[in-house]
Structure formats: structure tokens, C-alpha cells
Amino acid sequence: MNIEELKKEYETQDNRITAYPIYVTVQELMPVGVIEEGYSVYGDGETILECPNDCEFHCDDCIDSKETCELTLQMGYVWQNIEFFLTIKGAEDFIKADGHNHGKLRTYVKHFNRRNYEMNDLLKEIGFKCED
């Protein structure tokens, strides 16, 4: 993709109600450890029941589901940034090309702080839209 195509993609993409200038992160759901019963992951994450034996619930201790398995742990996962892009399309292309090397992935749009003068000036210098 040349710079003109990249600028057009950047200017016409959905900014997902986020201030310009934006960037897109690819995030992976990463484990942070065992969460005590009754608690959940703080913030943007997930709590997932898992059997530590990875037995698909066919071992002697696991009856037939996560709810009845005596060994099941409540694991906490949080979204970690693993790469960033200027466009959603670039992020989605990365997921298609490299998704097999990761677990669960998603895109998440963020914005550069208005006081990030270096990035704002750099984007303006090469002709990117930096204000809505």
C-alpha cells in the first residue's frame, strides 16, 4: 500500500467515536492467573473456568462440564496490546496473516493524546487527517 492509499484509508475509516488522530491496536487475551471464587478480573478482561489438566472433562475428577469438575480453576484474562496500526484494515490484515501464532485477538481503536506533539506533527507532515 502506498502513502496515498494509506492516507485515504485513514481518513475514511470508522473512528469508532474516538478523537483523531487515532491508532488501532491488536490485542490478545492473555492469562493473568487464578482468580478467587466470587471475584472477577478488574477492568476490560474475562474470567474463564478452566480445567488445569486440559482433559476436556474426561478424566476421573471431571464429570461432564466445567461446573461439575472438581479441579476447575477460575482463570483471569486481560487484553494486552501486541501491535499497533494506523488503520483498522491494517490491523485486520495482520490478524489474518499472523492470527495463527496467537490466542484470541481483537482490534481496539485508541487516540493519540492531543499533547503528543511529535505524533500529531508527524501525521500532519505526511498529510494525514488529525482533526475531525
Short mmCIF file of the C-alpha atoms (twelve columns), coordinates in Angstrom:
data_MODEL
# 
_entry.id   MODEL 
# 
loop_
_atom_site.group_PDB 
_atom_site.id 
_atom_site.type_symbol 
_atom_site.label_atom_id 
_atom_site.label_alt_id 
_atom_site.label_comp_id 
_atom_site.label_asym_id 
_atom_site.label_seq_id 
_atom_site.Cartn_x 
_atom_site.Cartn_y 
_atom_site.Cartn_z 
_atom_site.pdbx_PDB_model_num 
ATOM 1   C CA . MET A 1   0.000   0.000   0.000  1 
ATOM 2   C CA . ASN A 2   1.422   3.403   -0.894 1 
ATOM 3   C CA . ILE A 3   1.155   6.502   1.281  1 
ATOM 4   C CA . GLU A 4   -1.763  7.998   -0.710 1 
ATOM 5   C CA . GLU A 5   -3.830  4.811   -0.295 1 
ATOM 6   C CA . LEU A 6   -2.910  4.696   3.392  1 
ATOM 7   C CA . LYS A 7   -3.982  8.323   3.908  1 
ATOM 8   C CA . LYS A 8   -7.320  7.706   2.146  1 
ATOM 9   C CA . GLU A 9   -7.962  4.578   4.263  1 
ATOM 10  C CA . TYR A 10  -7.059  6.514   7.424  1 
ATOM 11  C CA . GLU A 11  -9.357  9.439   6.627  1 
ATOM 12  C CA . THR A 12  -12.377 7.369   5.567  1 
ATOM 13  C CA . GLN A 13  -12.321 4.603   8.172  1 
ATOM 14  C CA . ASP A 14  -14.715 4.402   11.107 1 
ATOM 15  C CA . ASN A 15  -13.012 6.120   14.036 1 
ATOM 16  C CA . ARG A 16  -15.377 4.297   16.439 1 
ATOM 17  C CA . ILE A 17  -16.341 7.526   18.189 1 
ATOM 18  C CA . THR A 18  -12.702 8.180   19.107 1 
ATOM 19  C CA . ALA A 19  -10.922 11.517  18.710 1 
ATOM 20  C CA . TYR A 20  -8.477  11.966  15.842 1 
ATOM 21  C CA . PRO A 21  -5.672  11.217  15.397 1 
ATOM 22  C CA . ILE A 22  -6.318  7.542   16.066 1 
ATOM 23  C CA . TYR A 23  -4.350  4.345   16.059 1 
ATOM 24  C CA . VAL A 24  -5.553  0.771   16.143 1 
ATOM 25  C CA . THR A 25  -4.171  -1.839  18.497 1 
ATOM 26  C CA . VAL A 26  -4.330  -5.569  18.046 1 
ATOM 27  C CA . GLN A 27  -4.873  -7.072  21.462 1 
ATOM 28  C CA . GLU A 28  -4.535  -10.658 22.655 1 
ATOM 29  C CA . LEU A 29  -6.422  -12.158 25.588 1 
ATOM 30  C CA . MET A 30  -3.633  -13.177 27.985 1 
ATOM 31  C CA . PRO A 31  -3.898  -15.126 31.255 1 
ATOM 32  C CA . VAL A 32  -3.042  -13.308 34.466 1 
ATOM 33  C CA . GLY A 33  -3.649  -16.145 36.903 1 
ATOM 34  C CA . VAL A 34  -6.180  -17.847 39.110 1 
ATOM 35  C CA . ILE A 35  -8.991  -15.641 40.433 1 
ATOM 36  C CA . GLU A 36  -10.593 -16.456 43.777 1 
ATOM 37  C CA . GLU A 37  -14.188 -17.596 43.691 1 
ATOM 38  C CA . GLY A 38  -16.575 -14.671 43.843 1 
ATOM 39  C CA . TYR A 39  -14.093 -12.266 42.221 1 
ATOM 40  C CA . SER A 40  -13.572 -11.276 38.610 1 
ATOM 41  C CA . VAL A 41  -10.955 -9.550  36.507 1 
ATOM 42  C CA . TYR A 42  -10.778 -5.809  37.121 1 
ATOM 43  C CA . GLY A 43  -11.418 -3.713  34.016 1 
ATOM 44  C CA . ASP A 44  -11.514 -4.993  30.469 1 
ATOM 45  C CA . GLY A 45  -10.959 -8.731  30.682 1 
ATOM 46  C CA . GLU A 46  -12.635 -12.074 31.120 1 
ATOM 47  C CA . THR A 47  -12.959 -14.705 33.807 1 
ATOM 48  C CA . ILE A 48  -12.991 -18.207 32.354 1 
ATOM 49  C CA . LEU A 49  -13.444 -21.602 34.021 1 
ATOM 50  C CA . GLU A 50  -10.642 -23.980 33.043 1 
ATOM 51  C CA . CYS A 51  -9.568  -27.488 33.969 1 
ATOM 52  C CA . PRO A 52  -5.835  -27.477 34.821 1 
ATOM 53  C CA . ASN A 53  -5.447  -30.987 33.345 1 
ATOM 54  C CA . ASP A 54  -6.768  -29.811 29.965 1 
ATOM 55  C CA . CYS A 55  -8.688  -33.056 29.949 1 
ATOM 56  C CA . GLU A 56  -11.811 -31.995 28.054 1 
ATOM 57  C CA . PHE A 57  -13.710 -33.293 31.134 1 
ATOM 58  C CA . HIS A 58  -12.987 -36.990 30.535 1 
ATOM 59  C CA . CYS A 59  -10.670 -37.717 33.474 1 
ATOM 60  C CA . ASP A 60  -11.837 -39.332 36.732 1 
ATOM 61  C CA . ASP A 61  -12.047 -35.990 38.543 1 
ATOM 62  C CA . CYS A 62  -14.021 -34.279 35.787 1 
ATOM 63  C CA . ILE A 63  -17.581 -35.436 35.350 1 
ATOM 64  C CA . ASP A 64  -19.006 -33.753 32.280 1 
ATOM 65  C CA . SER A 65  -18.689 -29.985 32.466 1 
ATOM 66  C CA . LYS A 66  -16.691 -27.110 33.875 1 
ATOM 67  C CA . GLU A 67  -19.353 -26.586 36.522 1 
ATOM 68  C CA . THR A 68  -19.066 -30.152 37.889 1 
ATOM 69  C CA . CYS A 69  -15.311 -30.624 37.516 1 
ATOM 70  C CA . GLU A 70  -13.730 -30.595 40.975 1 
ATOM 71  C CA . LEU A 71  -10.382 -29.427 39.551 1 
ATOM 72  C CA . THR A 72  -11.727 -26.439 37.619 1 
ATOM 73  C CA . LEU A 73  -9.984  -23.146 38.250 1 
ATOM 74  C CA . GLN A 74  -11.396 -19.690 37.670 1 
ATOM 75  C CA . MET A 75  -8.761  -18.050 35.466 1 
ATOM 76  C CA . GLY A 76  -8.446  -14.334 34.799 1 
ATOM 77  C CA . TYR A 77  -7.536  -12.962 31.372 1 
ATOM 78  C CA . VAL A 78  -6.822  -9.381  30.305 1 
ATOM 79  C CA . TRP A 79  -6.405  -7.784  26.868 1 
ATOM 80  C CA . GLN A 80  -2.749  -6.984  26.123 1 
ATOM 81  C CA . ASN A 81  -1.600  -4.807  23.226 1 
ATOM 82  C CA . ILE A 82  0.647   -6.798  20.901 1 
ATOM 83  C CA . GLU A 83  0.877   -4.496  17.852 1 
ATOM 84  C CA . PHE A 84  -0.460  -1.166  16.607 1 
ATOM 85  C CA . PHE A 85  -1.524  0.242   13.229 1 
ATOM 86  C CA . LEU A 86  -2.830  3.449   11.708 1 
ATOM 87  C CA . THR A 87  -5.825  1.718   10.119 1 
ATOM 88  C CA . ILE A 88  -8.377  -0.900  11.089 1 
ATOM 89  C CA . LYS A 89  -7.750  -2.584  7.745  1 
ATOM 90  C CA . GLY A 90  -4.044  -2.906  8.572  1 
ATOM 91  C CA . ALA A 91  -4.881  -4.454  11.938 1 
ATOM 92  C CA . GLU A 92  -7.357  -6.898  10.395 1 
ATOM 93  C CA . ASP A 93  -4.815  -7.867  7.716  1 
ATOM 94  C CA . PHE A 94  -2.289  -8.575  10.495 1 
ATOM 95  C CA . ILE A 95  -4.808  -10.795 12.314 1 
ATOM 96  C CA . LYS A 96  -5.460  -12.762 9.111  1 
ATOM 97  C CA . ALA A 97  -1.741  -13.177 8.420  1 
ATOM 98  C CA . ASP A 98  -0.468  -13.833 11.955 1 
ATOM 99  C CA . GLY A 99  -3.539  -14.858 13.957 1 
ATOM 100 C CA . HIS A 100 -2.446  -18.495 13.975 1 
ATOM 101 C CA . ASN A 101 0.501   -17.505 16.203 1 
ATOM 102 C CA . HIS A 102 -1.770  -16.079 18.899 1 
ATOM 103 C CA . GLY A 103 -4.770  -16.864 21.038 1 
ATOM 104 C CA . LYS A 104 -7.974  -14.832 20.936 1 
ATOM 105 C CA . LEU A 105 -7.368  -11.493 19.161 1 
ATOM 106 C CA . ARG A 106 -9.366  -8.286  18.688 1 
ATOM 107 C CA . THR A 107 -8.887  -4.770  17.356 1 
ATOM 108 C CA . TYR A 108 -9.279  -1.765  19.608 1 
ATOM 109 C CA . VAL A 109 -9.192  1.884   18.488 1 
ATOM 110 C CA . LYS A 110 -7.402  4.466   20.644 1 
ATOM 111 C CA . HIS A 111 -6.340  8.050   20.063 1 
ATOM 112 C CA . PHE A 112 -3.032  9.828   20.382 1 
ATOM 113 C CA . ASN A 113 -3.156  12.402  23.148 1 
ATOM 114 C CA . ARG A 114 -3.553  15.951  21.833 1 
ATOM 115 C CA . ARG A 115 -0.286  16.792  23.608 1 
ATOM 116 C CA . ASN A 116 1.601   14.087  21.722 1 
ATOM 117 C CA . TYR A 117 3.059   16.829  19.533 1 
ATOM 118 C CA . GLU A 118 5.577   14.542  17.854 1 
ATOM 119 C CA . MET A 119 2.960   12.130  16.526 1 
ATOM 120 C CA . ASN A 120 0.483   14.883  15.628 1 
ATOM 121 C CA . ASP A 121 3.160   16.838  13.743 1 
ATOM 122 C CA . LEU A 122 4.444   13.698  12.011 1 
ATOM 123 C CA . LEU A 123 0.964   12.695  10.824 1 
ATOM 124 C CA . LYS A 124 0.204   16.236  9.625  1 
ATOM 125 C CA . GLU A 125 3.558   16.464  7.845  1 
ATOM 126 C CA . ILE A 126 2.821   13.413  5.736  1 
ATOM 127 C CA . GLY A 127 -0.729  14.588  5.071  1 
ATOM 128 C CA . PHE A 128 -2.891  12.616  7.483  1 
ATOM 129 C CA . LYS A 129 -6.146  13.929  8.882  1 
ATOM 130 C CA . CYS A 130 -5.541  14.782  12.540 1 
ATOM 131 C CA . GLU A 131 -8.689  16.732  13.427 1 
ATOM 132 C CA . ASP A 132 -12.351 15.945  12.997 1 
# 
